């Protein structure tokens, strides 16, 4: 393609997507606030700007566009819908409106729009003061979830079991909210699912479908930290269909009529409900690695075509198979790391597709409190779902980490 794509986000998770764009023959304008971001290696034009600075990004891309016309804007595994929407609108390119992007970036506004569209969601309340919690708790019951309305990576997300947690938990959630607003919502037990959907002019293709793994919940409580996911799902075909239809309906209700959406879904005793929808490519190597391995669909390539307003072909969304794939994350006790060994040997273990350690000797390991405190990951395949999970866990267990 003789086209130019602006990519917002150039971190570790974005590299695979940036390489896909490069393989498509695109000219790349890559944007990230970190001048050492690894994705910059593949940029034709490099812009060092915070991925959250929508106005500055838009100004810079407008200037680039006057010399080299830009054909599409996409966030690569970065949760910056407002930056993408603002730039796309200024350049008259397809994508979300800034108003819809703002609602997607704010969990309370998102739930307000979903509620107005009669989409099944947990009960929820916004609050700005700890003093509001007793009244909210009486309406939600224990346990319930508290989180900042506008943070990412599970920062400040906590499960509240009793009133003794109110002060500390509220303050932690508040500290992670740039707007100073916290949301409390009903805790629903049941299997959680990640979905990933391509949306072309209102037509939806939900390609990604993975069971989310919260086996760490008792270990990390009150923090709610996911330990990867796996496919194919253990849910039956009817349950999967219901979840896909709800994720698609919610995406359209939130204004995502052309692009991609990421769904955090739950199958409650009353049926599927939406926890959150994101108008972007997912992180956690779901869109970049797990979906292609599991389905045969190059999801990133399809998403790039949507950003460029290039019509999708059947091969861009047709699932070829549902093969077993699992991702699991590395954790280790707090302390200062001395050495890490066994990584290369782990890469050669059965079923391992990729393993990466995101911590170095001399680095201080923090207690497990959100997704950013996970230390690495392993992605694996297997003869069946359980063997893929076992392969990923086995590779991580084979690593040897010593402390100073």
N, C-alpha and C positions, 0 to 999 in steps of 0.2 A: 504494500500500500504506500502510495506517495502522499502520505498525510502526516500531520504533526499532532501529537498527543501531549497534553500537559498532565503530568503525574504529580499529585500532591501526596507526599510521604515517600521517604527513601530509606527507611529503617530495615532491619534484618528481615522482617516478615514481608517487606515490599519487594525485595530483590528478585524473587522468582517471578513475580508479576511484571516487573520492569524488563526482565530478560525475555519474557513472552512477547511483550510489546516490541522489543528489539528484533526478535525473530520474525515478527510480522512485517519488518521493514519500515517501521515508523520512525520519524524524527521525534526525539523526546526532549521536552522541557520538564526538568525534574526539580521539585521544590521540597525543601526540608530546612528546619531551623538549625540542624546540626551540620556544620560544614564538613564533618568527617563521616556523614551518613554513607553506608556502603553502596546504596543505589546510585549515588552521584557518579560512580565509575562508568556508568553506561549512558550518562546524559549527553545530549548534544548541546543543550543550554542548561546551565546550573544556576538556580536561584536560591540563595540562602535566606529564607524567610520562615518564620514560625508558621507551621501548618494551620494554626488557629487564627492567624491574622488575615481574615477574609478580605479586608479593604486593601491591605498592602499587596497581597497576592493578586488581586484583581487589577490593581494599578500596574504591577509589573507585567502581567500577562497581556494587558491591553497594549503596553509598549512593545512587547515582543510581537504581538499580532499585527502591528502596523508594518512590521518588516517581514515577518514569516507567519502567514495566516495559520491560526490554531484551529484544528478541526474537532477537538474534543477535550474534555476535562474529566479526570477520574481521580478518586482517592484510592491509593493502593494500600489496603489493610490499615487505614488510618481513619479514626472516627471524627471526621471533619466535614459533615454534610453542608454546613453553612458556607465554608470556604469554597467548596465545589459549586454550590448553587449560585453564590454571588458572582463568581467568575464566569460560570456558564451563561448566566443571564446577561451579563455585560457584553459577552462575546456572541450573543444570540445563538447559543448552542443548546442541544437537548439536555434535559436534566430536571431536577427539582426546582421549584420556586424557592427563593430565600425564606418566605413565610412557612412553607411546608418543612424546609430544612430546620428552621428554628424549633418547630414543634417536635421534630425527631431528635433534636439535641437536648430537649428538656423532657424528662420522664413524666412530669405532671401534665404538661401541655399535650404530650402524646396520649396519655390516658384519657384526658378530657375529650380529645378528638375521637378516640376509639369508643368511649362511652356514648358519645353523641351519635355514633354510627351503629350502636347496638352490637358491638363486638364483645364477645365474652372475655372479661379480664378480672383479675382479683380486685376486691374492694380496696380503696386507696384514699389517703388524706394527705394534703400538703400542710406543712407546719414550719414555723420560723422560731418557735420558742419551746424550750423543754417543758414548760408549764402546760402545754397543750397535750402532752403525751398521756396522762391518766385518762382523759376523756376519750382520746382516740383508742387507747388500749381496751376500754370498756366496750367499744363498738366492734373492734377487730377480734378481741380475745387473744390469749397467749397460745402459742408463740405467734409473733408477727415480725415482719421484715422492715428495717429502717435503712434508708440509703439517701445519698445526695441526689438531687434531681438532674445534675449536669456533670457527673464525673464518669470515669471509664475504668476498665480493668478491675472491677469489683472493689474499687477503693471506697472504704467507708460503709460497705454493705454488711449488715449484721442481722443476726436472728435474735430477737428479744424474747426471753423466757419469763422474766419477772420484772417488777418495778425497780429492783436494786440496780438494774442496768441502765435506767433511763438517763441519768446525768452523763455518764461517761460515753455511752453509745451515741446519744444525741450530739454531744460536742464533737466526737470523731466524725460523724456524718456531716455536720455543719462545716467543719474544717476543710472537708474535701469538696464543698460546694462553692463555686465561684459566685453564684447568685445569692447565697445565704438562705436557700430554701431546701428543706428536707422532705422526703416523702415516706410515709408509713403505709405499708400495704399488707393485705391478708397473706398469710403463709398457707400455701396449698401443697398438700402431699400428693405425690404421684410422679410418674416418669417424666423427666424433662427431655426436650428434643431441640436440636438445632436444625433449622431449615435454611436453605439458600435458594433464592428464586430469581430467575431472569424475567424481566418484564419488558415486552416490546409493544409499545403503543397500546397499553392496557391488557395485552394478552400475557398470561403468566405461565411460566414453566418452572416448577419447583424441582430442582435437580438434586440438591443436597438434602440429606435426611440422616441424622446421626443421633444416637442415644447419648445424652450427656451423663457424665459420671460424677456423682457427688459422694463417693465413698469416704471422703475426708471430713464430712460434716461434723461428726462427733469429735474428731481429733482437733479440728480448727475452730469449733464453736467458740464465740458467737460469729466468727467470720465465715462467710459462705464462699468457698473456693472450689472451683471445678477442677477435677483431675482428668481432663481430656474427654474423649468421646469415642464411639465406635459404631461401625456399620457392618452389615445391614441391621436395621432395627429389629428388636424382638417383638415389636407391636405387630398386630395382624394387619392385613391389607385395608380393611375398613377403617381401623383406627388411624392408620397412616394417611388415608385419603381425607378423613375428616380434619386432621391437623393441617395438611397441605391446603385444603380449601379455606380454612380459617386464616392461615398465614397470608394467603393471597388476597382474601377479602380485606384483611387488616391493612395490607400494604397499599391497596388501591384507596382505601378510606383515608390513609395518611398522605395521599398525593403522589405516591410513587407509581407513575403511569409509564415511565420509560427509564429503565436502569436496572438496578439490582436491589434486593432486600434481604436482610438477614433476620430470621425469626428466632426468638427465645420462647419456646412453647412448653406447655405442660398439659398432660392428660389427667384431669381431675376426675373424681368420682362422678361429677355431673357432665363430663365431656371435656373436650379440649378448650384451653384458654390461652390468651396471649399474655406473656409476661412483658416482653418488649419487642419492638421492631426497629431495625436500623436500616437506613437508606444508603447502604454502602456494601462493599465487599467485607466479609468477615475476616477477623484475625485468627490467631491460633492455628494457622496453616490449614484451615478448613477449606477455603476456596482454592488456595494455591496447590495443595497436596492431596488432601483426603478425598475431595470430590472427584478429581480426575482418576485417582487410584480405584475408587469404589465404583464409579459409573462409566468411565471411559470418555466423559465429557470434559473438554478443556474449558473450564468455567471462566477462567481469567480471559482467555481469548474471546469468548462470547461477550463478556462484560465490556471489553474494550471496543468490540464492534458496536455495541449499543451506545457507548459514549461517543463514538464517531458517527452515529446515525447510519451505520451500514446494516442493511437488512440481514437478519439471521437466516441461515440455511438449516435444514432439518438436522444435519450432523452437529450443529451448534447447541442443540438442546435435547436431542434424543438419547435417552439412557441406553447404553449397550448391555450393561450387566450390573449386578449388585454384589461386588466382591468384598470379602472381609478386610477391613482396615481399622486400625486403632491408633490413637495417640495417647500417651501418658506422659506426665510431667515429673521432673526431678525435684526432690526436696532434700534438705539436709538440716541438721540442728544448727542453731545460731552459733556464730563464732567466726574467727578469722581463718580462712582457708590457707593451708600450707601447700598441699599438692593434690592434683587430680590425676588419676591414672586409670588405664583400661578403656579409654575412649575408642582408640583405633580397633582394639579387639572386639569391642561391643558392636562396632559398625559392621563387622563380618559375621555376626551371629545370624541364625536362621530368621528369615522374614523381615529383617531390618531394612527399611527403605532410607531412613535418614535419622541421624542422632546428632544433637547439637547441645553443647554445654555453654550456657550464657553467663558463666561466672569464672573468674580467673584466680590463680594463686595470689595471695595477698589481699584479696577482697573480703570484706566483712559480710557475712550472711545474716540477714535480718530474720526475725520470726515470721512465719507464714501468716500474712495478714490480708493479702490481695493477690491478684494474678501477676503483678509485677515482681513479687517476691519468689516466684517459682524459678528454678535455677537452670532449667533446660528441658529437653523433651526427646522422646523417641517415637517415631512413626513406623508402624509395622503392618505387614500383611500376614496371612496364615491360611491354612486349609479351611478353617471355619472362624467364626467370630471370636470364640474363646481362645483359639490358638493365636490369633492376631494380638489379643489383649495380653496373653502370656508372653509372647515374643517381645512386646514393648516393655512390659514390666521386667522381664528377665534381663534385657539389655541394660536398663537403668540400675537394676540390682547388682550387676556385675562391676559397676564403677566403684573405685576406691577413692574416698575423699578423706584427707587427713587435715588436722588443724594445728595451728601454732600453739 
